[in-house]
Amino acid sequence: MWETDIDYIGNNGEQAGAKYEGVKFAAGGHGIQWEVTSGAVLGMIEFQRQGGNVDVSAKIHEARDSIKLDSSLPHSSSICHGWQHQCLAS
């Protein structure tokens, strides 16, 4: 349920075209949900700390970078947020 979203609109054009990586709430969901993504990142960090045999470091960095990028903008972008039922760009 890893998702890649593109912000086609941005905030007044700022960061339009930015790529976000994260986790959907459910297979039928719309877009990334940041609360679930944050939990997934914590889980992957703990998995690595416990000696997990799959390298998930790229996903950790993709999600963390996306959370930082999303939180740097006021929320009038076209990316879905957990409280929205549909993307603004849909």
C-alpha positions in Angstrom: 0.0 0.0 0.0 3.0 2.3 -0.7 1.8 5.3 -2.7 3.5 7.9 -4.8 1.6 11.2 -5.2 2.4 14.2 -7.3 1.3 17.6 -6.2 0.2 19.0 -9.6 -1.0 22.4 -8.2 1.2 23.2 -5.2 0.5 26.2 -2.9 0.0 29.1 -5.3 2.3 27.2 -7.6 5.0 26.8 -5.0 6.4 23.2 -5.2 4.0 22.2 -7.9 5.2 18.9 -9.3 6.6 17.8 -6.0 6.7 14.0 -5.5 5.5 12.5 -2.2 6.0 8.9 -0.9 4.0 7.3 1.8 1.3 4.9 2.9 -2.4 4.8 2.1 -4.9 4.0 4.9 -6.5 1.2 2.9 -6.2 -0.4 -0.5 -9.3 1.5 -1.7 -8.1 4.8 -0.1 -7.3 8.0 -2.0 -3.7 9.3 -1.5 -1.2 9.2 1.2 -2.2 9.5 4.9 0.5 11.1 6.9 -0.5 9.6 10.3 -0.2 6.1 8.8 3.0 7.0 7.0 4.5 8.2 10.3 3.6 4.9 12.0 5.0 2.9 9.1 8.3 4.9 9.3 8.6 4.2 13.1 7.9 0.5 12.4 10.5 0.3 9.7 13.1 2.0 11.9 12.4 -0.5 14.7 12.5 -3.4 12.1 16.0 -2.2 11.1 17.1 -1.7 14.7 16.0 -5.3 15.5 18.2 -6.6 12.7 15.5 -7.1 9.9 16.8 -8.9 6.8 15.3 -6.5 4.3 16.8 -3.0 3.6 14.0 -0.5 4.1 16.2 2.5 4.5 15.2 4.0 1.1 11.5 3.9 2.0 12.3 5.5 5.4 14.1 8.4 3.8 11.4 8.8 1.0 8.6 9.0 3.6 10.5 11.2 6.0 11.5 13.6 3.2 7.8 13.7 2.0 6.5 14.4 5.5 9.0 17.3 5.9 8.1 18.7 2.5 4.4 18.5 3.1 4.6 20.1 6.6 6.6 23.0 5.1 3.6 24.2 3.1 0.2 25.6 4.1 -2.3 22.9 3.2 -3.8 24.2 0.1 -1.9 21.8 -2.1 -3.4 19.1 -4.3 -2.1 16.2 -2.1 -4.6 14.2 -0.1 -4.5 14.5 3.6 -6.0 12.0 6.1 -9.0 14.2 6.9 -9.9 14.7 3.3 -12.2 12.4 1.4 -10.9 13.2 -2.0 -7.9 14.9 -3.5 -8.4 18.6 -4.3 -7.0 17.8 -7.8 -9.5 15.0 -8.4 
